[in-house]
Structures are given as C-alpha cells and as structure tokens.
Amino acid sequence: MSRWLVVGCDGMLGQDLVAALGEKPGAHEVTAVDRDVLDIRDSDACLAAVADHDLVVNVAAWTAVDDAESHESAAFAVNAVGAANLARACSAAGARMVQVSTDYVFAGDATSPYAEDAPLAPRSAYGRTKAAGEWAVQALCPQSWIVRTAWLYGAHGPNFVKTMARLAAERDTVSVVDDQRGQPTWTVDLAAAIVRLVEAEAPFGTYHGTSAGETTWFGFAQAIFAELGLDPARVLPTTTDAFPRPAPRPAYSVLGHEAWRGAALDLLPSWRESLTRAIPLVAPTS
Ligand SMILES: NC(=O)c1ccc[n+]([C@@H]2O[C@H](COP(=O)([O-])OP(=O)(O)OC[C@H]3O[C@@H](n4cnc5c(N)ncnc54)[C@H](OP(=O)(O)O)[C@@H]3O)[C@@H](O)[C@H]2O)c1
C-alpha cells in the first residue's frame, strides 16, 4: 500500500482529491494536511512531514491571482519556495511528487492548444510564481509529475459556477466576457485524473489536467444557466476591457492533452458533460 501525503487538503481541489482517495479504501494510506498542520514555507517542517511517505501531492497554493500582483513575494514564498521545499523533502525521502500548476504559466496569446512543452511566458505575478514552482520541482525532484490545470470549479470553494448561480438569483441579466477561451474543469474530474496518473505509474513529466473541449466564459455562463433551468439569453457577451482587473487575463488558455494520450491514459471528460454531472453538487437549487 502506498503512503500518500496530500498537502493543501482543505482547498477546493484538495477536498475532492481526499474524497477520491477515500473511495478506494485499502488502496492507499492517506495523510492529509493543510496550512494549520504544515506550512510549506517551512523547509524543516516539510522534511519532517514528507518522511515515511511514497508520494506527495501538492495542491497548496497562493491562488489569489489579483492579490499576487501587489504581493508577489508572498505568493512566491508559497508557490515557488513552498513547492521547492516539498520537492527537496521528496528527494530526501525517496518519494515521488505531483505538483499542480496552471495555464497562467503561458502567455495566453496562442491560437491553438498549448503543448505540454510549449515555452513558459507568464504575464502575471501569479503565473511567474507558479512557473518558478514548476522549475523548482523539476530540478529538485526528477521523479515528479507537473499537472497544469485551469478554470477549476468544485463544491468546496468559491468559483465561477457558484458566482453565476448567485448572480442569476440577484439580477435579470449578467454580462460575461466572450473574448477569453479556456477549458472549465471540475475538481472531481481532475482529482480522479491525478489518482489515475499515479496509479498507472505514468512517465514522469508534464501533463495538462483540463477538460476536453473549449469555450469562453460567456459560453460557460450560458451553459450554467441552461443547467440551472434558466434562460441562457439572460447572459450577455462583453469584452475583457469592460472588466479591468489587476492581473492580466489570458485570451487563450486552451491546453493540449498529448501527454495523456502518450501514456495511454483516459483523458478528462468534456467540460460540457461534466458540468451536467457537477451542477447538482456545486450549485444545488434546493
Ligand atoms: N482554482 C483555479 O481555477 C485554478 C486554476 C489553475 C490552477 N490551479 C491550481 O490548482 C491548485 C489547487 O487550487 P484550488 O483552487 O484548490 O486552491 P484553494 O482552494 O485556494 O486551496 C489552496 C489551499 O492551499 C492552502 N495554503 C495556502 N498557503 C499555504 C501554505 N503556506 N502552506 C500550506 N498550505 C497553504 C490554503 O489554505 P488557506 O485557505 O488557509 O490559505 C488552501 O487550503 C493550486 O496549485 C492552484 O494554483 C487552480
């Protein structure tokens, strides 16, 4: 039985990952910790926590994308130094590591899906800190998988699906940007994919943990309204310029999935099919 350490277990993805592992009783021995037990900025604490584990999944992160613009060193301490601390501890313990990363490591100005080995060119502070985390993990723990994800939503954290459900109850119409493309990804699908990746002993390297298919935030919002039994015409298209934010948003964040195919692993489902399954759990109507 392999001994897993899930770091960041109280976050949106962390909770669904622990639940996915819980559905396989006896398959793995799972220790789940969050910041109150293990602050990943503390290298000695990481060494102690990782000892006696075979695998560490790091889903802890500074995820406040806009705040990172004005607090880059604080975000770097978690997303880069924290990831490095865990990677060093994994090497010392002979453990493997899964590091969850983001589409924000890319420039976001492509016109076809980003390959796993496309050059990193982050445009935001958050993206820079996550790119540094990837490099640190690759350098310090070669027995590692980088899993980049994007547009995550789930039952256990604030996210776009919940925001749309709330705004639908408050307003007649909702304006949503139609000039950013990506892949809405349910945390339950990603958690299952991470477990598959490790259990299959897939080749170490970089994988894109996003749904199949693509859409814009506007298209995603219309689908959410439809799933909630509401009129999708209440969602109006707008542009990024209408919603200025501290951190630049990628116009094109579609990630390719060749590495999954190369490892003969099942891809994540299509975003649209997953939304139908997710809505009753993420935004229940009663
Ligand atoms: N959400 C998205 O749309 C998205 C998109 C692309 C990539 N990702 C990546 O996916 C992963 C999971 O994201 P998520 O949405 O599940 O994030 P989340 O809900 O914000 O959870 C992150 C967790 O990390 C913990 N944490 C923060 N600083 C820590 C520290 N110094 N030591 C230990 N734990 C710490 C947080 O605890 P506190 O609550 O106490 O701070 C929280 O429980 C992250 O790597 C993120 O970068 C997310």
The ligand as an SDF file (V2000), in Angstrom:
LIG
                    3D

 48 52  0  0  0  0  0  0  0  0999 V2000
   -8.7980   27.4940   -8.9210 N   0  0  0  0  0  0  0  0  0  0  0  0
   -8.4260   27.5280  -10.2060 C   0  0  0  0  0  0  0  0  0  0  0  0
   -9.1850   27.9450  -11.0930 O   0  0  0  0  0  0  0  0  0  0  0  0
   -7.0590   27.0410  -10.5940 C   0  0  0  0  0  0  0  0  0  0  0  0
   -6.6470   27.2100  -11.9240 C   0  0  0  0  0  0  0  0  0  0  0  0
   -5.3830   26.7500  -12.3070 C   0  0  0  0  0  0  0  0  0  0  0  0
   -4.5640   26.1310  -11.3840 C   0  0  0  0  0  0  0  0  0  0  0  0
   -4.9730   25.9960  -10.0900 N   0  0  0  0  0  0  0  0  0  0  0  0
   -4.0650   25.3380   -9.1530 C   0  0  0  0  0  0  0  0  0  0  0  0
   -4.7460   24.2350   -8.5940 O   0  0  0  0  0  0  0  0  0  0  0  0
   -4.2760   24.0040   -7.2620 C   0  0  0  0  0  0  0  0  0  0  0  0
   -5.4520   23.9130   -6.3050 C   0  0  0  0  0  0  0  0  0  0  0  0
   -6.1850   25.1190   -6.3980 O   0  0  0  0  0  0  0  0  0  0  0  0
   -7.5000   25.3630   -5.5130 P   0  0  0  0  0  0  0  0  0  0  0  0
   -8.4160   26.1760   -6.3570 O   0  0  0  0  0  0  0  0  0  0  0  0
   -7.9460   24.0970   -4.9010 O   0  0  0  0  0  0  0  0  0  0  0  0
   -6.8850   26.3190   -4.3960 O   0  0  0  0  0  0  0  0  0  0  0  0
   -7.5070   26.7810   -2.9870 P   0  0  0  0  0  0  0  0  0  0  0  0
   -8.9280   26.3760   -2.8820 O   0  0  0  0  0  0  0  0  0  0  0  0
   -7.1370   28.2270   -2.8420 O   0  0  0  0  0  0  0  0  0  0  0  0
   -6.6820   25.9080   -1.9460 O   0  0  0  0  0  0  0  0  0  0  0  0
   -5.3320   26.1500   -1.6900 C   0  0  0  0  0  0  0  0  0  0  0  0
   -5.0280   25.5960   -0.3320 C   0  0  0  0  0  0  0  0  0  0  0  0
   -3.6360   25.8520   -0.0690 O   0  0  0  0  0  0  0  0  0  0  0  0
   -3.5290   26.2670    1.2850 C   0  0  0  0  0  0  0  0  0  0  0  0
   -2.3150   27.0340    1.5120 N   0  0  0  0  0  0  0  0  0  0  0  0
   -2.0620   28.3220    1.1750 C   0  0  0  0  0  0  0  0  0  0  0  0
   -0.8520   28.6740    1.6200 N   0  0  0  0  0  0  0  0  0  0  0  0
   -0.3090   27.6030    2.2330 C   0  0  0  0  0  0  0  0  0  0  0  0
    0.9160   27.3580    2.9120 C   0  0  0  0  0  0  0  0  0  0  0  0
    1.8530   28.3030    3.0460 N   0  0  0  0  0  0  0  0  0  0  0  0
    1.1390   26.1170    3.4370 N   0  0  0  0  0  0  0  0  0  0  0  0
    0.1850   25.1530    3.3280 C   0  0  0  0  0  0  0  0  0  0  0  0
   -0.9970   25.3220    2.7100 N   0  0  0  0  0  0  0  0  0  0  0  0
   -1.2430   26.5530    2.1800 C   0  0  0  0  0  0  0  0  0  0  0  0
   -4.7690   27.1080    1.5000 C   0  0  0  0  0  0  0  0  0  0  0  0
   -5.0060   27.2770    2.8760 O   0  0  0  0  0  0  0  0  0  0  0  0
   -5.6550   28.6760    3.3860 P   0  0  0  0  0  0  0  0  0  0  0  0
   -7.0620   28.6620    2.8880 O   0  0  0  0  0  0  0  0  0  0  0  0
   -5.5030   28.5860    4.8590 O   0  0  0  0  0  0  0  0  0  0  0  0
   -4.8540   29.7740    2.7510 O   0  0  0  0  0  0  0  0  0  0  0  0
   -5.8270   26.2680    0.7930 C   0  0  0  0  0  0  0  0  0  0  0  0
   -6.3800   25.2880    1.6460 O   0  0  0  0  0  0  0  0  0  0  0  0
   -3.2880   25.1260   -6.9720 C   0  0  0  0  0  0  0  0  0  0  0  0
   -1.9850   24.6750   -7.2600 O   0  0  0  0  0  0  0  0  0  0  0  0
   -3.6550   26.2070   -7.9900 C   0  0  0  0  0  0  0  0  0  0  0  0
   -2.5520   27.0360   -8.3030 O   0  0  0  0  0  0  0  0  0  0  0  0
   -6.1980   26.4300   -9.6710 C   0  0  0  0  0  0  0  0  0  0  0  0
  1  2  1  0
  2  3  2  0
  2  4  1  0
  4  5  1  0
  4 48  2  0
  5  6  2  0
  6  7  1  0
  7  8  2  0
  8  9  1  0
  8 48  1  0
  9 10  1  0
  9 46  1  0
 10 11  1  0
 11 12  1  0
 11 44  1  0
 12 13  1  0
 13 14  1  0
 14 15  2  0
 14 16  1  0
 14 17  1  0
 17 18  1  0
 18 19  2  0
 18 20  1  0
 18 21  1  0
 21 22  1  0
 22 23  1  0
 23 24  1  0
 23 42  1  0
 24 25  1  0
 25 26  1  0
 25 36  1  0
 26 27  1  0
 26 35  1  0
 27 28  2  0
 28 29  1  0
 29 30  1  0
 29 35  2  0
 30 31  1  0
 30 32  2  0
 32 33  1  0
 33 34  2  0
 34 35  1  0
 36 37  1  0
 36 42  1  0
 37 38  1  0
 38 39  2  0
 38 40  1  0
 38 41  1  0
 42 43  1  0
 44 45  1  0
 44 46  1  0
 46 47  1  0
M  CHG  2   8   1  16  -1
M  END
$$$$
